[in-house]
Amino acid sequence: MTSQPAHQPHPYLGGRTDVLRALAAWRSGAVDAPGTVLLTGRPGSGRSHVLTGFLMLCDPEHRARIDLTVLDPATVPPAELPPPPVFGAAGLTAAQLLWLVADELGLGATRSQDVYTLLAHPQEQPVPVVVADVDRAGVLRSLDERARVSAEVLLPLAQAPGIRLLADVPQEQARWLAERLSPDDVLILDLDQEPWADPAALLLQARATVENPDLAAETARHADSPLVVQLVARSLLAVPEGVLEPAPTTVGEILDLHAERCGADELTLRRLLAPLALAGEGAELPFSLWEPLASAIAGKDLSWTFARAQHLLTPFFDVVEPGGSGAEPAVRLAHPAIADELRERFGGAVRETQRRIATALTAGLPAAPDRWAAASPYTRAQLVGHALEGGLLPELLAEPGFLLHAEQVPLRAAVEHLAATGTDLPALARTWLRLAPLFTRTEADPALRAALLEHACHQDALPAPEFGIDLPWQTLWAHPLPGVGSVAAAVAPDGTPALVARIQEEDPRLVAYDARTGALLEAEAAEFLRPSQEQRAACPLRLSVGGDYVRIWEADGRQAAVFVSPGPLGGADTTPDGLVLLADSHGVSALRPTVTAA
């Protein structure tokens, strides 16, 4: 009798057969398969790796590259099923992720509540949904968007009768969700716990990366995650000589053990890695900033130590090649779990450490008036997070250049957090926050942000600061006018160019203002005349008006500027001498475009 050969492991994972069987059962929609599967484990346990390996088996293109005949059939999803939609939570807020799912599922909702209502409707055929990288949700690590994603996205999906959910989540979120779901409808695949842990896969990994067989076996026996095995192998490559004992179990232990093998202390290693560990999730630190920031954190010059720390640091970071010509190489930690370990070791000193990083980045700006425009991409993107956690963000918010040139998505998240916690914001920052959804939605450049912020300052009765940018217009005046429905240019009885606004009430009425000064004009509506065709033809500008925008064109057809409103526009018009009159939900205003003479 001939024995059947054993099934071969998944070529990408090298193991995790039990986990793959559970995932394949979920995908097949078997009667006894749970509707929700939560893939979890400690940082570095390989959650993302396992999910990627499983999705390979769901995708026809990747399946074609794998010899499925040698795999355990129970680990392979049925070929006739299409790949499930996969939503990556990395870098997204809970609201952004929710709308990403709603749009993909074609729910046709206009409000978040509508999404939840539509999800609650039963479906004839449940739809599989995969949510990955929940541990990397949000744009700022310190705000912990993971909890909001679990409450506002994952729980409603798990409870929806028409959804079958697979999510890659941290252990804390897995426990939280499991407490709120029926035990019969949720399965937690904790890669650190039996039966889902896979010591055989760890041993295969160790044998493939650690040359000494005995050391490989010892490493696999003690390591609590694939990351520890990986870091042991990298430590041995960096420093081949010497012993590696006792075999490390955790990321923290391999940090300490490697420092000892290099003749250094743990504090030195922690200080040198701190700029990478305290940066944003997955941030790439320009190499030229690494040593100065480490020195700022330590409060002393570490240049001599840094120059001789290659073997000490090598296992824990990766070099990122520059993305364009002239760009310098950057570095990032080899795994986010290293950052988690280092941040935990800093404990209560994280705030002071972040303050020192933010101070160093700010001090590194040029002393020119346009210093924020000249800031490095790293400073524009990462200073927000450092300053928020270091307690310096409120004072930076008083600087117009910072508001204009900082990356708007993390800045909005940080300022909304400060506002929600009752922090007293500078007046300019409150006006900026009113426009922040518009800035992030339209991805407006700094020049347009400056122009719209100048206009909003007039609306909020604030002095418009000097932005250091040539603006496409000057706001002459702005008045609040609730209920304004339309606006038109007119000429007062004395020949004054006027703005006439219609108030949409039960009894509509007209209100008129001097178009140049904003002074209220007292005259009967019938006494105001519309500009003649000849006067309009002589105007140096033309307008294209949309629902929330106005494009301003020169007479020769060149676009001079574009005005975008945070809400619907009530209307726009031009006076014969080239002033642009606007009505929106805030009120009425007049702009003098810089392309036309005064």
ZIVEN-V862867 format. One record per backbone hydrogen bond with DSSP energy under -1.0 kcal/mol. NH is the residue of the N-H (numbers start at 1). CO is the residue of the C=O. If there is no record, write none. Layout:
nh = [NH	NH]
co = [CO	CO]
This chain:
nh = [8	14	20	21	22	23	24	25	26	27	28	30	33	36	37	38	39	40	45	50	51	52	53	54	55	56	59	63	64	65	66	68	70	71	75	76	81	87	89	91	92	97	98	99	100	101	102	103	104	105	107	115	116	117	118	119	120	121	127	129	130	131	132	134	136	137	138	143	144	149	150	151	152	153	154	155	157	158	159	163	164	165	166	167	168	169	174	175	176	177	178	179	180	185	187	189	191	193	196	197	202	203	204	205	206	207	208	209	210	216	217	218	219	220	221	222	223	224	227	229	230	231	232	233	234	235	236	237	238	239	254	255	256	257	258	259	260	261	262	263	264	269	270	271	272	273	274	277	278	283	285	287	289	293	294	295	296	297	298	299	300	306	307	309	313	314	316	318	320	327	330	331	332	334	338	340	341	342	343	344	345	346	347	349	350	353	354	355	356	357	358	359	360	361	362	363	364	365	371	374	380	381	382	383	386	387	388	389	390	392	393	396	397	398	399	403	404	405	406	407	411	412	413	414	415	416	417	418	419	420	421	422	423	430	431	432	433	434	435	436	439	440	441	442	443	449	450	451	452	453	454	455	456	457	458	459	460	461	462	474	476	477	479	481	484	485	488	490	491	492	495	498	499	500	501	502	503	504	505	509	511	513	514	515	518	521	527	528	529	536	537	538	539	542	544	546	550	551	552	553	554	555	557	560	561	563	565	569	570	571	573	575	578	580	581	582	583	584	588	589	590	591	592	594	596]
co = [70	10	16	17	18	19	20	21	22	23	24	25	30	185	165	187	167	189	42	46	47	48	49	50	51	52	55	59	60	62	63	66	67	68	72	73	78	130	132	136	89	93	94	95	96	97	98	99	100	101	102	111	112	113	114	115	116	118	162	164	85	166	87	168	133	134	92	140	141	145	146	147	148	149	149	150	153	154	155	160	127	35	129	37	131	39	170	171	172	173	174	175	177	182	36	38	40	190	193	193	198	199	200	201	202	203	204	205	206	212	213	214	215	216	217	218	219	249	44	225	226	227	228	229	230	231	232	233	234	235	250	251	252	253	254	255	256	257	258	260	259	265	266	267	268	269	270	273	274	280	331	329	286	289	290	291	292	293	294	295	295	302	303	306	309	310	313	332	330	324	320	285	318	316	335	336	337	338	339	340	341	342	343	346	347	349	350	351	352	353	354	355	356	357	358	359	360	362	368	370	376	377	378	379	382	383	384	385	386	387	387	392	393	395	396	399	400	401	402	380	407	408	409	410	411	412	413	414	415	416	417	419	418	426	427	428	429	430	431	432	435	436	437	438	439	445	446	447	448	449	450	451	452	453	454	455	456	458	457	592	590	590	588	586	481	502	500	498	529	496	492	490	513	488	511	486	509	483	503	503	501	499	519	497	514	512	524	525	491	532	533	534	536	553	551	549	563	544	561	542	558	540	554	552	552	550	548	547	583	583	581	579	575	591	573	589	571	587	479	582	477	580	474	472	593]
